[in-house]
Amino acid sequence: MSFPFPRGQNVTEEKMGEDFAKLHVCTRIQVSHAKPLESCDPVVVPIYQTTAYRFKTAAQWSEPNHGSNYCYQRCGNPTTENVEVIINEIEQGQGTLLYSSGLAAGTAVFLEFLDPKSHMICMIPIYSSTFTFFVDTLVRWGAEITFIDVDAEGDNLVQAVEKAMKPNTKLVFCEIFGNPTVSIPDVLGTIEVAHKHNAIYLIDTTFASPYIVQPIKFGADLVLHSCSKYLGGHTDIIGGCVTCRDEANWKRLKSQQLTTGSSMSPFDASLLARGIKTLAIRLDRISDNAVIVAQHLEKHPKVKWVKYPGLESHPGHKYANQMMSKFSGMMAFDVGTSEKATKLVENLRIIVHSISLGGTESKIEHPLSMSHGKQLITKGWLGTIPEGMLRFSIGIENPNDIIADLDQALEKI
């Protein structure tokens, strides 16, 4: 009976035969490596922490996908490709690309599909760093941008987008829930307008996650996520992704990524793969918690209003309801003044006072003081964002404990 655990084989020693023993020790250290086993298929895709790959033949370089892609880490990596396959299956697209951050993913799209003479329509509010990239880089570069306020237009948003269309409009962009006010655009209606004018429709669905909604099913051309949020889910990675409805657009972005070097690292991809395994479980719990907490805040005498996509009182609830049955964990609520808002967050005991969102822990922040800043908000560049508004990301804690912490802090304002 053969021993079931044979020792590893040195590929270089097999290749060189007796000549291997003639090598100096320092050389043997560099050239020795174990022979991969064909029967080895790990349950968890390992971290391929390498910058370069071995080639058996020169012709292998020209082989599709796993030939030229696997030549250098920023061109392709098995750990990263594993996550791209998973996200693409969730989104039901024709290809996904992972990036080093959500902003890297977004800027890749804007730089690839816009040019100095093109026009883009952007629905606001949006993430402040995305907005800053628009006004500091794209506008200076020569692109023209029309900003349309989702809250101000309300049910007239589709008509406003139609009116803003120009012959050179190449891109229409929105966030599924506007950051930080959790505004909800008419996605289906604005997709129809974009396609009527042959414009690409890009939607950032970070606030919802691909478990909650898959916009490609409704006609979106490109779907953007900050993987640092719900996809990763544990507040321990920075990353982004773009999923394409058409393979041609995937090829354009892939070619660009090869030259800009914006791909995600294999280590971060491994953390992302681990986080995605619990995406459905986390989002179910988070969504259920959020409904309970939002309903409680809506009745609280010290809260002026609550915007949560799952509440019928939200002006955009009907639009969210067209695409999803659960509504994630993002909400905004107003306590009246900046002073009250900051006092509330500084008196919380279990809810984390922090920027970012989408983790297992509940996080809250005051956009005027933190993520969006006084300059952008007070000048109205991101639409109407009240000074007493708080952005709240619900976690997986017991909802009664979340409510109790909010109540004790609200009593102090």
Buried (B, 14 or more C-beta within 10 A) or exposed (E): EEEEEEEEEBBBBEEBEEEBEEBEEEEBEEBEEEEEEEEEEEEEBEBBEBEEBEEEEEEBEEEEEEBBBBBBBBBBBBBBBBBBEBBBEBBBBBBBBBBBBBBBBBBBBBBBBBEEEBBBBBBBBBBBBBBBBBEEEBEEEEBBBBBBBBBEBEEEBBEBBBEBBBEBBBBBBBBBBBBBBBBBBBBBBBBBBBBEBEBBBBBBBBBBBBBBBBBBEBBBBBBBBBBBBBBBBBBEBBBBBBBBBBEEBBEBBBEBBBEBEBBBBBEBBBBBBBBBEBBEEBBBBBBBBBBBBBBBBBEBEBBEBBBBBBBEEBEBBEBBBEBBEBBBBBBBBBBBEBEBBBBBBEBBEBBBBBBBBBBBBBBBBBBBBBBBBEEBBEEEBBBBBBBBBBBBBBBBBEBEEBBEBBEEBBEEB
